[in-house]
Amino acid sequence: MGNVMDKWERDSVVIRYRAALSPREREVLDALAAGASQVEIAMQLGVRRTTVSAHLMRLYRRLGVSGEDVRANAIVRARHLGLLP
């Protein structure tokens, strides 16, 4: 029974996080996970680097990550939550 409840709780968290991320933030997260720099993400999305930076700040805050390795922490957290493969 515990495994079923754990899966249900995890699925519930994933659904909440997916709903909390905007479509653009999901695009930025995917590009980030692919190893793209802010400049490369900006070019891919047709926006300014400062716009990408703002998306990343919101994304990091929503994922609850910070620190020196914030990019890596965000990718690990997103994978843990099922937001990335």
N, C-alpha and C positions, 0 to 999 in steps of 0.2 A: 504493500500500500504506500509506503514511504516514497518509492521510486515514482509512482504515478503522481503523487502530490508534488514531489520535487519538479517533475517535468511540467506539470500544470503551472506551478509558480514561475518557473523559468520562462515558459511560453507567455505568461501574463506580463512579465517584465519586458520581454522582447517586443510584444505588441505595444506596450506603453512607450518604449524608446523609439520604435519605428514611427509611431504617431507623433512623437515630439520633434522628430527631425523633419525639416522641410525637404521637399524634393531637391532643392539646390544643395542643402547640407549633405544629403545622401550622395549627390554627385561629387561633391568635394571630398567626402569620406572615401568613396571608391577610388578617386584619383590619388588621394593621400596614400591609401593602401597599395596602390600600384607603384608608389615611389616617386610620384611627380612632385616637383618643387612648387612653391607658390606661384612663381612666374609661369611655369608650364601649365598649372591648373588654370590660371587666368587666361592664358592663350587658348586652351581647350574650350573654356566656357564663354570666351568672348567678353570678359569683364576685366576690370582693373585689379592689380595685385592687392590694393588696399581693400577691395571688396572681398577677395578671397581671404585675406587676413581677418576681416570681420566675421566671415562665415566660420573660419577655424576657431576663433575665440569663443563663439557661441557653441560650436560643436564640442570643444574641450570642456566648457562649463557644463553642458548637458550630459556629457559622459563622466564628469567628475574626475577629470585627470589634470595634472599639472606637473611642474618640475622640469628638470633639465631635459629629460627625454620625452617631452609631452607628445610628440608625434608618435613615437613607438608605443607609449602608454595608451594613446587613443586607439591605435590599431588593435592592440592586445585586448583592451576593454571591449571594443566593438565586436571583435571575434568571440569573446566570452559571452557577450549578450546575443550572439546570433545575427548581428547586423552585417557581418562580413563572412564570406565562406572561409 
